[in-house]
């Protein structure tokens, strides 16, 4: 096995058992980046020097039997809207050109605190909205990897990094993960601190994780989850042992949400139903369920909330540097300033109503299941349709995508699983069981 | 007023507001997004919300 193909958990174990040096692992990943990133363009910045220095420190510590935590010596990438102390962080925007934060985002700091090594910053759409990143999909370079966490997804899929941080305000973590054949988690709102992450919405921004298997995502979550005194929206609810939860794999009770299949292409619906049938044959209890009436209004409510929030967050910068914004985000900021307060509050009340109506459905099953995306990754630069993630970003419910097969043209598809607030342990357990049945995605040829 | 009529009225209102705030050129550049927003505003305005439903800002506490 070549080192760049090692997943996070396996790399961490090999380092702990002293059969792998963090220095060799970082060098292998840097070499992989040199070899393939000219085509994929996942990285906004590669901190080769900093990563090598961190790897040498990690190796020295390992030689002395000192391990800072479960990801000691394992490299990761972060979307370029995560602050990284001393490293340029531009959010894909000329507005932030040359900005170098003096502290790490909490999620980055927590990973580094357990010995993980920040290899660099992954390309994002401008400020995590829709003006695209240059990144291409490793499965087909003519296609988008999705967005806004474009580089975070492509870098993991192209074996340039085993684990990455992304974010999701509408559909920006789970969708690109699925387009690239990865496991991607958007946890409950408040589960991971958003401190030091360039904001887009006060109540819909989520930090997410991407990896090539469920175990690595669980490992990453176990490190970054938890209250942050600097982030008032971060939750104080206890953080369970997500890795232990994976040992409790059992066939889950699944509710298939038919509305999503009706909005998907025939091929996506067919591949996803084949996956559902395999899960049922393996022992999952599969039902069909209908979404509550307020589902009809969730996309409109989410649009009004994010437009208004984005305008508020960017108002001062827009007043000074409007011409530096690219067209889509500039329009979003300006149009968002026109949303009347009464309708903004009504959208927040629709969110509340949707959450309330979802509760009985969520409580009846272990997970709800949909296709992750209505179609595979489209060709071109546009980052695809986020509509299948919107209800969970709006409501804050956790969701995860697990690969479930390929289209006839060879593009990855996924199943999206959704569960109740702060039930990531059982969600990950169900996802791991599904992964066992459906198999992991293969590697794209590059 | 049906949704489509309300949307048309909202487009005109938003377009005028955009012109006042950002000028005619920006209002024109934002025309497509204004139309989309007007549709979303009409949907939100028309959707029935329970009278005692509070606005939700943050996720519910853990169970």
Interface residues (C-beta under 8 A of the other chain):
Chain A: X188 X189 X190 X202 X203 X233 X235 X237 X238 X294 X296 X297 X299 X300 X301 X303 X304 X307 X327 X331 X332 X334 X335 X336 X337 X338 X339 X340 X343 X345 X346 X347 X348 X349 X350 X351 X352 X353 X355 X356 X396 X420 X421 X422 X423
Chain B: X14 X17 X18 X21 X22 X26 X29 X30 X32 X33 X34 X36 X37 X39 X40 X41 X43 X44 X45 X47 X49 X50 X53 X54 X55 X56 X57 X58 X59 X60 X61 X62 X63
